[in-house]
């Protein structure tokens, strides 16, 4: 799995929307500034996330984007798959985009890549944006405590 810039920015946008969950629609410019994502690129990303059902939008002066579900129910794996496709490092071990290989039945490397796919997928499927937000808040709190010393 290689995380593209699109996947990274989508994750950061979802993290920002998670931090603002329940506060109403968040304007694109606010997400863009808070997460240092170029606005035009962010518009494309949010459109993809909306089409996939991860976010919803509201038009108008008080419009913007908001999560379609609580951050506790949206996994990082869901967002990465929307933006970057399968989590498998090579296609012969992909569940969604499997490509047959002539060495598939006897390849030791295939076993390794399948294990890697399974570990990455399991971790990303078990990690929600609420989990990531909690980690971020803990890091920020620790930094604030260090500054006070």
C-alpha positions in Angstrom: 0.0 0.0 0.0 1.3 3.4 -0.9 -0.6 6.3 0.5 -1.0 9.0 -2.1 -1.1 12.7 -1.4 -4.9 12.4 -2.1 -5.2 9.7 0.6 -3.1 11.8 3.0 -5.2 14.9 2.5 -8.4 13.0 2.7 -7.4 11.6 6.0 -6.4 15.1 7.3 -9.7 16.5 6.1 -11.6 13.7 7.9 -9.6 14.4 11.0 -10.5 18.1 10.9 -14.2 17.2 10.4 -13.9 14.8 13.3 -12.6 17.5 15.5 -15.5 19.7 14.6 -18.1 16.9 14.6 -21.5 18.1 15.8 -20.7 21.8 15.2 -22.4 22.1 11.8 -21.0 22.4 8.3 -17.3 23.4 8.1 -16.4 25.7 5.2 -13.7 24.4 2.8 -11.5 27.4 3.5 -11.5 26.5 7.2 -10.4 22.9 6.5 -7.9 24.0 4.0 -6.2 26.4 6.4 -6.3 24.2 9.4 -4.9 21.2 7.6 -2.6 23.0 5.1 -4.4 21.4 2.1 -4.6 23.4 -1.2 -8.2 24.5 -1.6 -8.7 23.3 -5.2 -7.3 19.9 -4.3 -9.5 19.7 -1.2 -12.6 20.4 -3.2 -11.9 17.4 -5.4 -11.2 15.2 -2.4 -14.3 16.3 -0.5 -16.4 15.6 -3.6 -15.0 12.0 -3.8 -15.7 11.5 0.0 -19.2 12.9 -0.5 -19.9 10.5 -3.4 -18.6 7.6 -1.2 -21.0 8.6 1.6 -18.3 9.6 4.1 -19.2 13.3 4.2 -22.3 15.4 3.5 -22.4 19.0 2.3 -24.7 22.0 2.8 -24.7 24.8 0.3 -25.1 28.5 1.1 -23.6 31.1 3.4 -23.5 28.8 6.4 -22.6 25.8 4.2 -19.7 23.4 4.2 -18.9 19.8 4.8 -19.6 17.5 7.8 -19.2 13.8 8.6 -22.0 11.6 7.5 -21.6 9.5 10.6 -19.9 9.8 14.0 -16.1 9.7 13.9 -16.3 6.6 16.1 -17.8 4.7 13.2 -15.6 5.8 10.3 -12.4 3.9 9.9 -9.2 5.1 8.3 -9.3 2.0 6.0 -12.7 3.2 4.5 -11.2 6.6 3.6 -8.0 5.2 2.2 -9.9 2.7 0.1 -12.0 5.5 -1.4 -9.0 7.6 -2.3 -6.3 5.0 -3.1 -8.1 1.7 -3.7 -7.0 -1.6 -2.2 -4.7 -1.8 0.8 -2.7 -4.7 -0.7 0.9 -3.9 -1.6 0.7 -6.1 -4.8 -2.3 -7.2 -6.9 -1.8 -11.0 -6.4 -2.9 -10.6 -2.8 -5.6 -8.0 -3.3 -9.1 -8.9 -2.3 -10.8 -6.4 -4.5 -8.4 -6.2 -7.5 -6.8 -9.6 -7.5 -4.6 -10.4 -10.5 -3.5 -13.9 -11.1 0.2 -14.6 -11.2 1.8 -17.8 -12.8 3.8 -18.3 -9.6 0.8 -17.7 -7.2 0.5 -21.3 -5.9 4.2 -21.6 -4.9 5.4 -18.1 -4.2 6.9 -17.4 -0.8 6.8 -13.7 -1.4 3.1 -13.8 -2.0 2.7 -15.3 1.5 4.8 -12.4 2.9 2.8 -9.7 1.0 -0.5 -11.3 2.1 0.6 -11.1 5.7 1.6 -7.5 5.3 -1.8 -6.8 3.6 -3.6 -8.5 6.5 -1.7 -6.6 9.2 -2.2 -3.2 7.6 -5.8 -3.8 6.8 -6.6 -5.0 10.3 -4.9 -2.0 11.9 -6.6 0.5 9.6 -10.0 -1.2 9.9 -9.8 -1.1 13.7 -8.7 2.5 13.8 -11.5 5.1 13.7 -11.1 8.9 13.2 -12.2 9.3 16.8 -9.1 7.2 17.8 -6.8 9.3 15.6 -8.3 12.5 17.1 -7.7 11.2 20.6 -4.1 10.5 19.7 -3.7 14.0 18.3 -5.3 15.6 21.4 -2.9 13.6 23.6 0.1 14.8 21.6 -1.1 18.4 21.8 -1.8 18.2 25.5 1.7 16.7 26.1 3.3 19.6 24.1 1.4 22.2 26.1 2.5 20.6 29.4 6.1 20.6 28.2 5.9 24.3 27.3 4.6 25.2 30.8 7.7 23.6 32.4 
